[in-house]
Amino acid sequence: MTVFYILLPIGLLFVVVSLGIGTYEHLSITRGTVTEGRVVGNVRHGKGFTPRVAFHTAQGKEVVFQPSFDSNPPAYSPGDTLRVVYQGDGTGARILSFGTRFGLAWALFCAGLAMVVLAFGFRFGNDFVNSYYTSSTFIPRIEG
């Protein structure tokens, strides 16, 4: 019973936080401008590589930015085209992909949902097992 009261609130918190992050990302994308960018190179960042991405704003200004993530091997090759979302004059530019925009929200949502399911399994599972197996099988009585 205690597991239920631990897993349920944590799971629900994860779900709520994931919905908040997902909503924030959705609003920043819908309020921004989506355009095409091009990877102009990869920069060594720690043990990995971060892509340098260039794009042009609606006003014709060229913007070059580096996202905060890195990977080894590099996630993108120079010359790759990708979608970019930016605000106003090119500030806050980010690569537009499901993993980079919604990956954290999706992982938290799935983990939270799993915790909620586990919580209810622990809460009602024992009653189900006892009622199912005691009504469908013969349990011999042990006499002493």
C-alpha positions as CSV (number, residue, x, y, z in Angstrom):
1,M,0.0,0.0,0.0
2,T,2.9,2.4,0.8
3,V,4.3,1.9,-2.8
4,F,1.0,3.3,-4.1
5,Y,1.3,6.5,-2.1
6,I,4.9,7.0,-3.3
7,L,4.6,6.1,-7.0
8,L,1.3,7.8,-7.7
9,P,2.2,11.4,-6.7
10,I,5.7,11.1,-8.4
11,G,4.1,9.7,-11.5
12,L,1.4,12.4,-11.6
13,L,4.1,15.1,-11.0
14,F,6.1,13.7,-14.0
15,V,3.0,13.8,-16.2
16,V,2.1,17.4,-15.2
17,V,5.7,18.6,-15.7
18,S,5.9,16.9,-19.1
19,L,2.7,18.6,-20.2
20,G,4.1,21.9,-19.1
21,I,7.4,21.4,-21.0
22,G,5.5,20.2,-24.0
23,T,3.1,23.2,-23.9
24,Y,6.0,25.6,-23.6
25,E,7.8,24.0,-26.6
26,H,4.6,24.0,-28.6
27,L,3.9,27.7,-27.9
28,S,7.5,28.7,-28.7
29,I,7.3,26.9,-32.0
30,T,3.9,28.3,-33.0
31,R,4.9,31.8,-32.0
32,G,8.2,31.6,-33.8
33,T,9.2,31.5,-37.4
34,V,10.2,28.2,-39.0
35,T,12.8,28.2,-41.8
36,E,15.4,26.0,-43.3
37,G,19.0,26.1,-42.0
38,R,22.2,24.5,-43.1
39,V,24.9,22.9,-41.0
40,V,28.1,24.8,-41.8
41,G,30.4,22.8,-39.6
42,N,30.9,20.9,-36.3
43,V,32.7,22.3,-33.3
44,R,34.4,20.2,-30.7
45,H,32.5,20.5,-27.4
46,G,33.9,18.4,-24.6
47,K,34.1,14.8,-25.8
48,G,31.5,15.4,-28.6
49,F,30.7,17.7,-31.5
50,T,28.1,20.5,-31.7
51,P,26.7,21.6,-35.1
52,R,27.1,25.2,-36.3
53,V,23.9,26.0,-38.1
54,A,23.3,29.0,-40.4
55,F,20.0,30.4,-41.7
56,H,18.5,33.6,-43.0
57,T,15.6,35.4,-41.1
58,A,12.6,36.8,-42.9
59,Q,14.3,40.2,-42.9
60,G,17.4,38.6,-44.8
61,K,19.7,38.7,-41.8
62,E,22.1,35.7,-41.6
63,V,22.2,34.0,-38.2
64,V,24.7,31.4,-37.1
65,F,24.1,29.5,-33.9
66,Q,25.2,26.4,-32.0
67,P,22.7,24.3,-30.1
68,S,23.5,23.3,-26.5
69,F,23.7,19.6,-27.2
70,D,26.7,17.6,-28.5
71,S,27.2,14.1,-29.7
72,N,29.9,11.7,-30.7
73,P,29.9,10.9,-33.6
74,P,28.5,14.2,-34.9
75,A,24.7,14.2,-35.3
76,Y,24.9,16.3,-38.5
77,S,27.3,16.6,-41.3
78,P,28.4,19.9,-42.9
79,G,25.9,20.7,-45.7
80,D,23.0,18.9,-44.1
81,T,19.7,21.0,-44.2
82,L,17.4,21.0,-41.3
83,R,14.4,23.0,-39.9
84,V,15.1,25.8,-37.6
85,V,12.7,27.8,-35.4
86,Y,13.6,31.3,-34.2
87,Q,11.9,34.3,-32.5
88,G,11.9,37.9,-33.9
89,D,15.2,38.9,-35.4
90,G,16.8,35.4,-35.1
91,T,17.2,35.2,-31.4
92,G,16.6,32.0,-29.6
93,A,17.2,29.9,-32.7
94,R,16.8,26.1,-32.2
95,I,16.8,23.0,-34.3
96,L,13.3,21.9,-35.0
97,S,13.0,18.1,-34.4
98,F,10.9,15.9,-32.2
99,G,13.9,14.7,-30.1
100,T,15.3,18.1,-29.4
101,R,12.0,19.9,-28.8
102,F,9.8,17.3,-27.2
103,G,12.2,14.5,-26.2
104,L,12.4,15.5,-22.5
105,A,8.6,16.0,-22.3
106,W,8.0,12.7,-23.9
107,A,10.4,10.8,-21.6
108,L,8.9,12.4,-18.5
109,F,5.4,11.6,-19.7
110,C,6.1,8.0,-20.4
111,A,8.0,7.5,-17.1
112,G,5.1,9.3,-15.2
113,L,2.5,7.2,-16.9
114,A,4.5,4.0,-16.1
115,M,4.7,5.0,-12.4
116,V,0.9,5.7,-12.3
117,V,0.2,2.2,-13.8
118,L,2.6,0.6,-11.4
119,A,1.0,2.4,-8.5
120,F,-2.4,1.1,-9.4
121,G,-1.0,-2.3,-10.0
122,F,0.5,-2.4,-6.5
123,R,-2.7,-0.9,-5.0
124,F,-5.2,-3.3,-6.6
125,G,-3.1,-6.1,-7.8
126,N,-3.2,-8.1,-4.5
127,D,-7.0,-8.0,-4.4
128,F,-7.2,-9.1,-8.0
129,V,-4.8,-12.0,-7.6
130,N,-6.6,-13.2,-4.5
131,S,-10.1,-12.9,-6.0
132,Y,-9.1,-14.4,-9.3
133,Y,-7.1,-17.4,-8.1
134,T,-9.2,-18.3,-5.1
135,S,-12.4,-18.4,-7.2
136,S,-10.9,-20.4,-10.2
137,T,-8.8,-23.0,-8.5
138,F,-9.2,-25.4,-5.7
139,I,-7.1,-24.7,-2.6
140,P,-6.7,-27.7,-0.4
141,R,-7.2,-27.2,3.3
142,I,-4.2,-28.2,5.4
143,E,-5.2,-30.0,8.5
144,G,-2.9,-30.2,11.4
